[in-house]
Amino acid sequence: MTDTTPIRPGSRARRVVLTLTVAAHAAVFAALPMPVDAQAPPAGEIAEPTVVYLVRHAERAEDGTDDPPISEAGQARARLVARLLADAEVERIHSTRYRRTRSTAAPLAEALGLEVAHYDTEDLNRFAARLRAQGGRHLVVGHSNTTPELVTALGGDPGASMHEAEYDRLYILTLTPDTTSTVLLRFGAAPPH
């Protein structure tokens, strides 16, 4: 049975629906190849841009340890990441070694049959260079400090600093040899103000 209750303008439900709709459209747009004249293809070949999707780990369940799992809300957000990127042709998934990042990456990795590769947050410039060299489409799950830093290392614009209670950013970086474009989307529940 379908719920046909109208969504009031300005309501939280409407904002969530609009946010998800914009996120879905932007993900589709980012997945499209760039026009040929905007790329720098080598000797007659058309080079595909590298696309990197970056998110912070989902909400954690504080358990008094240095490596807590994600909460129930975090599990829902991790599943939402998987739904948003299901058709984005992600080829590689990267996470830090923490439970919260691995758990955030797990639903998409499982859906796509991909292994989650771990990366070192101590040398984000080297990791950024590796992403550029590999090409393709990547999901990178990080932390409130490392995710904006990696956006910068890839040549993107991270925007304002990320608040500790902020879990709803999805960066989409499209990398060509000459440029990096940054799209910042919001998805799922917004952080408390």
N, C-alpha and C positions, 0 to 999 in steps of 0.2 A: 504494500500500500504506500502510495506517495503522499508526503505531507504537502498540502497546497496552501499552507498559511503564508500570507504575503509577508515579505520582509520590509519593515518600515524604513523609509529613507533616514539616514543618519544613525541607524541602529548598529550595534556591534556586529550582529549577524550579517548585515549588509556589507560592512567594512571587510569582514572575513571573506565573504563571497567575492567581493570586488578584488581583494588582494590575491586570492587564489586564481581568479580569472586573468588578472594582469600577469601573474607569475607564469601561468600556463602559456599565454600568448607570447610572452617574452622568451620563454624557453624554446618555443617553436621558432621564433624569429632568430634567436641566437644559433639554432641548429642549422639554419639555412646557410649555404655557402655564400661567401661575399661575391659581389660582382667581379668579373675577371679583371676589369681595369683597376680595381682597388688592391689587387694582390701583386706581389713581385715574383712571378713564376720563373723558375730557372729554365733557360734555353728552350722556350716553346712549350713547356709543361705548365699545367695549371696546378699550383700548390694550394692544398687545403689549409685553412688557418687552424691553429691549435686552439681548442676551446677548453677552458678550465672553469669548472663550477666549484665554488668554495663556500663551505658552511662551517659554522662553529658547531661543536658537539651539542647534542640536545640537552634539555634540562637534566641536572643530576639529582640523584637521591642521596642527600647527605647521610653518610653512615659513620662519620667520625674517622674515616681513613683518608689517606692521600690519593686513593684511586677508587672513588665511589662509582657505582653503576648509574645508569640513567633511571629517572623516575618513570612513573606511569605516563605522565605528560610527555616526558622525553621519548618514550617508546612510540607514542602517537606521532610525535614530530618526526622521528626517524622513518616511520612508515610513510609519512607525508613526503619526505625527501625522495623516497623510493618511487612514489606515485608521480611526483613532479618530473623526475628525471627518467622515468621508465622508457620513454621514446626518444631520449636525447642522444642515443647512440654512444653512451659512455663506454670506453674501452678499458680504462684503468681506474682503480679506486685506491686512494692513499689515505692513511690514517696515522696518527701518532700511536704509541703503544698503550695508551691509557684505555681503560675499560669503556669510559664514556664516549671516546671517539670511535673505537672499534664497534661499539653497539650502535652508534648513529649510522655508521657505514654499512652495517650488516644486512638490513633489509634489501637495499639496492644490490649489494654484492650477491646475495642469495637469489634474487629475482633474475639477475643477469648471468649467474654462474661464474662470477669473477672472484679471484682471490683479492684480499685486501693487503696491499703492500704498505710497510711501515716506512716512515720518513723521520729524519732527525730535525728537530726544531732548532738545534744549535747552529745550523748553517743553512738558513733559508735561501740565501743567494745561490748556493750550490744546487739545492733542490729545484729552485726556479729555473736554473740553466738546464737541469736534467729534463724538466717538463717541456721546455722549449725544444730541446734536442729530440725528444721522443715523438713529439707531434701527437695528433689524435685528440681524443676527448677524455677528460679526466674529471673525477670528483675528488676533492681534497677536503678532508674533515680535520679541523684544527681547534684552536682555543681562542678566547676573547682577545688575547694579545698576539698570537701567531698568525691568525687569519688575516687581519689587516696588514701585518708586516709582509706576509707572502704576496698579498695583492700589490703592495708597493714594489717588492722585489721582482715581480713579473711586469712592472711598468704601468700598473693600473692605479686608479684613484680609490683609496679605501674610504673616503668620506670622513665623517666625525669618528672620534675614538669610540670603541665598543664598550658599552656599560656591562658590568658583571652580570646583570639580570637580563641581558639581551641575547636571545637565541633565534631571532627571526630573520636574520640577514642571509640572503643568497646572492653571492656575487657571480656574475657570468663574465669572464674575461675572454675576449677573442684576440688571439695573438697572431700577427703576421710578422714577417721579417722587419718591417719598418714601424709598425704601430701596435698599440694595445688599446682596445676599447673596453670600457667597464660599464656594466649594467648592474645596478644594485636593486634587488627586489626584496620585499618582505613577504613572509609566508607563515601560516599558522597563527597561533595566539600571539598577540603583541605583548611586549614587556610591560610590567606595571609602571605607571608614570611617577 
